[in-house]
Structure formats: structure tokens, C-alpha cells
Amino acid sequence: MAEAVIVENLTKIFPRVKSSDLGLFRLPFARPGKCVLAEASFEVAPGEVFGLVGPNGAGKTTLLKILCTLLAPSAGRAAVHGFDVVRQGAAARRQLGYCPGFERSFYLRLSGRENLRFYGILNNLPPSVLAERIPSLLTSLGLGGGSGRARTELLHRDAAAAGAGARLAPSAAGAHLG
């Protein structure tokens, strides 16, 4: 059986840019870049629980963004269920859900339900599929009903008024939409 995730010598180097206006027009190779991920290699078997642990700046988020095809690697190779994240990005994205635990992943002016619809549309899910999948997903995650619970209320109102924990529940649901 193929590995669920394969990462081989994965490296990400961000170009350094001077703060001056002219810095944006310099060749990216004029100054050495900042290496934020250096030759990471590992495999994750299907069904295996895997975690990334390290200090701030170790490259954990960068690695996850590469696996989700949000960033391109500078060198190396990564595959999700056999799909190369660079050459077969769309197929790789269909194999996973990404739920970052920070607030920038959620639009605070939208309700939880509106956020789910928004992310579903970004994932090219037709409205008919979203109309079916969102209520089913919310029910399976324990968010489909009840009264007075902050995370349930969040599905119907502006997310800015809720705490970070309450915002995480619909964000996790969004990771399962695609």
C-alpha cells in the first residue's frame, strides 16, 4: 500500500527583500534567501497519527502549506496519497483537509455557515452539494443544533463576537468540506 504522505528533502527558501521601494525590483538572487525549511524527509503510512513538533520558526506551518499546495517548495518533493503536490496539486488537495488553528483562516464578518459556503465555493463545490453537505457535516460534528452554545450560535451570526475556541469548530468543519 502506498504511503499517505511522502516528503523527500523538502526545502523552502524565501527571497530576502530590502525594505526600500527599490528592494522589490531587485533580482531575488541578488541576496541569499532565508531558509525556513531545510531538507525535511519523512513518510506517513495510511491511518498513522503523525505530529509536527518544534519551536517557532522551525518550518512546521511552511511544511503544511506546501503539502496543501498553498506554497511551492524551493527543492525536494512531496506527495499526498501518490499525488505530487507541485505537478498534481488539484488531486493532492482533494486528499486532505487543512484547518489551521489561527484566526486568519476564518472571515470574522461572516457567520460560520457563510464561511463554510465560501470555502466550499473556493473548492469548486456546486451549490446543490453544499446545501446537502454543510448541514450533514455540522450534525456529524455536533454543531447542527442546540441552543445557547457559543459554537452553535456562531454558525448563524458574525464570528467576530465569538471566542477563538468557538471559531475553531466551524473552521474544522470547513476542512472536511472538500
Sequence and secondary structure as in RCSB ss.txt:
>XXXX:A:sequence
MAEAVIVENLTKIFPRVKSSDLGLFRLPFARPGKCVLAEASFEVAPGEVFGLVGPNGAGKTTLLKILCTLLAPSA
GRAAVHGFDVVRQGAAARRQLGYCPGFERSFYLRLSGRENLRFYGILNNLPPSVLAERIPSLLTSLGLGGGSGRA
RTELLHRDAAAAGAGARLAPSAAGAHLG
>XXXX:A:secstr
   SEEEEEEEEEE    SSGGGGGS TTSS  EEEEEEEEEEE TT        TTSSHHHHHHHHTTSS  SE
EEEEETTEETTTTHHHHHTT     SSGGGS TTS HHHHHHHHHHHTT  HHHHHHHHHHHHHHTT SS SS H
HHHHTTS GGGS HHHHHHHHHHHHTT 
